[in-house]
Amino acid sequence: MRRGFDIRAYPGFGALTALCLVILYAPLLVVTVYSFNASQSITIWEGLSLRWYADVFTGPESATFKKAAWNSFTIAIMAATVATAIATSAATAIVRGGRYRLRTLSFGLISLPLMVPEIVTAVATLIFFSAIGFTRGYMTILLAHTAFCIPFAYMPIAARMQGIGPAFEEAALDLYATRVQAFRRILLPLMMPGIISGFLLAFIISLDDFIITNFLKGGGVETLPTAIFGAVKQGIKPNIMAISTMLLVVSIVIVTLSYFVSKSDKTD
């Protein structure tokens, strides 16, 4: 009897895996550890301290970081909300809409931002806003993030909808519900884990985005990633490690929450 394929049995698999994990996570671990360093130096360890976390909120750069954090979170919430609503509508049309002429093209347009390099998207969006005379600032970032986040919200929503059999809606229609009622009272609640997961994924994509934001932000408008980048250009300081660690923790928590929400309440 033929054994099942097990990639772990290949020579060097363990060493290669360990190398990849070190390359990916060692820099994050270093930043996290040194954010608790009592020293002003980023290379000399002088003991554990929370002084740099306090500096983020009360130090000379705290006003900049607070304003950048407000911009990041408000843009991420609004962009994720609108992107999730559009993605839900798109998933309903593509997955539940049956066969129609532009179905494949619609799916391609939804997926396109995932395949196009982000730098290309940033440049194209900048050229578009410049061509129509739209001043760069908060609103340009919000509009660009909304468009960019749609495919990220669409993926878990569509996956959830594909896992819901048509029997639920058919049963509702047999009981004299209209299609709108069947969608609102049957399909939408069943889709909710996918919708929440899509919102969380879109939120974290917007919150962490740097390239598009850096191209489209106007004078005096900063988000956390661009504020961190601007501070790093003047030299890496321990408070930058502290704020980077906090942003990393927020990202990990939201991505983990999105994963567990998407796996919850599976429908056969």
Buried (B, 14 or more C-beta within 10 A) or exposed (E): EEEEEEEEEEEEEEEEEEEEEEEEEEEEEEBBEBBBBBBEEBEEEEEEBEBBBEBBEEBEBBEBBEBBBEBBBEBBBBBBBBBBBBBBEBBBBBBBEEEEEEBEEBBEEBBEBEEEEBEEBBBEBBEEBEEEEEEBBBBBBBBBBBBBBBBBBBBBBBBBBEEBEEEBBEEBBEEEBEEEEBBEEBBEEBBBBBBBBBBBBBBBBBBBBBBBBBBBBEEEBBBBBBBBBEBEEEEBBBBBBBBBBBBBEBBEEBBEBBBEBBEEEEEE
